[in-house]
């Protein structure tokens, strides 16, 4: 995967960008790449159903643990977390492939 050629979309959160592969408004299922610069994070959110995450590059941590490149993480329905990219300024951004089965609710 050539991450430098992805047409990233900026978000309102500093250091966070996203690329949607698929999004279903009816089911709220989303398949997306998420890019987080080192030290930047996505707001705490609640999962309406399961979410599957594959760490494509770098790593991140949340209230439940620390995850590294190549690791698969599963968040169950009703779980909450606020992921934050690990690393130092100048390190490559963390890139995640995420499949949220029924979407999320932002809590912060």
CORRA-V826771 format. One record per residue. RES is the residue in three letters. PSI is psi in degrees with one decimal (999 if undefined). D_FIRST is the distance of its C-alpha to the first C-alpha in Angstrom with 1 decimal. Layout:
res: {RES,RES}
psi: {PSI,PSI}
d_first: {D_FIRST,D_FIRST}
This chain:
res: {UNK,UNK,UNK,UNK,UNK,UNK,UNK,UNK,UNK,UNK,UNK,UNK,UNK,UNK,UNK,UNK,UNK,UNK,UNK,UNK,UNK,UNK,UNK,UNK,UNK,UNK,UNK,UNK,UNK,UNK,UNK,UNK,UNK,UNK,UNK,UNK,UNK,UNK,UNK,UNK,UNK,UNK,UNK,UNK,UNK,UNK,UNK,UNK,UNK,UNK,UNK,UNK,UNK,UNK,UNK,UNK,UNK,UNK,UNK,UNK,UNK,UNK,UNK,UNK,UNK,UNK,UNK,UNK,UNK,UNK,UNK,UNK,UNK,UNK,UNK,UNK,UNK,UNK,UNK,UNK,UNK,UNK,UNK,UNK,UNK,UNK,UNK,UNK,UNK,UNK,UNK,UNK,UNK,UNK,UNK,UNK,UNK,UNK,UNK,UNK,UNK,UNK,UNK,UNK,UNK,UNK,UNK,UNK}
psi: {125.2,91.0,-25.3,-15.4,-1.6,134.2,76.3,142.8,128.1,154.2,177.8,-3.4,124.1,131.9,9.7,130.1,160.0,153.0,116.5,124.8,-39.0,144.7,124.6,109.6,-29.8,-50.6,-15.4,12.9,133.9,134.3,118.6,153.8,137.0,130.0,126.3,121.5,152.2,131.7,-8.9,153.6,162.9,143.4,153.5,135.2,160.0,137.0,123.4,-29.6,-166.9,151.9,133.8,132.5,132.6,124.7,108.2,-39.1,146.0,-142.7,169.0,167.7,156.4,-168.2,-16.3,-13.6,-171.0,136.4,142.9,168.6,132.6,-9.6,141.4,134.3,138.0,126.6,127.5,161.0,135.8,-9.0,153.9,144.3,161.7,91.8,142.9,128.9,138.7,175.8,175.2,157.5,135.1,-19.9,158.3,150.9,152.0,135.0,128.3,141.2,117.2,135.9,106.6,115.2,-34.4,26.2,-178.0,165.9,121.1,135.5,-13.7,999}
d_first: {0.0,3.8,5.8,8.9,8.9,9.0,12.8,13.8,17.4,19.8,21.9,25.5,24.5,24.2,20.8,19.1,16.7,15.2,13.3,15.0,13.6,17.2,20.4,23.8,26.8,29.2,27.6,25.6,22.6,19.4,15.7,13.8,11.4,13.8,13.7,16.9,18.2,20.2,23.5,22.6,22.8,22.8,26.3,28.0,27.7,29.1,27.2,29.2,27.6,25.0,21.6,18.7,16.3,13.4,12.9,9.2,10.6,14.3,16.9,19.5,23.1,25.4,28.9,27.9,26.1,23.3,19.9,17.3,13.8,13.4,16.4,17.1,19.8,22.1,24.4,27.5,29.4,31.6,29.6,29.2,27.0,25.9,22.6,22.5,19.8,21.1,21.2,23.2,23.1,21.0,18.5,14.8,14.6,14.0,11.2,12.3,11.5,15.1,17.3,20.8,23.2,26.1,25.0,26.2,29.3,29.1,31.8,31.9}
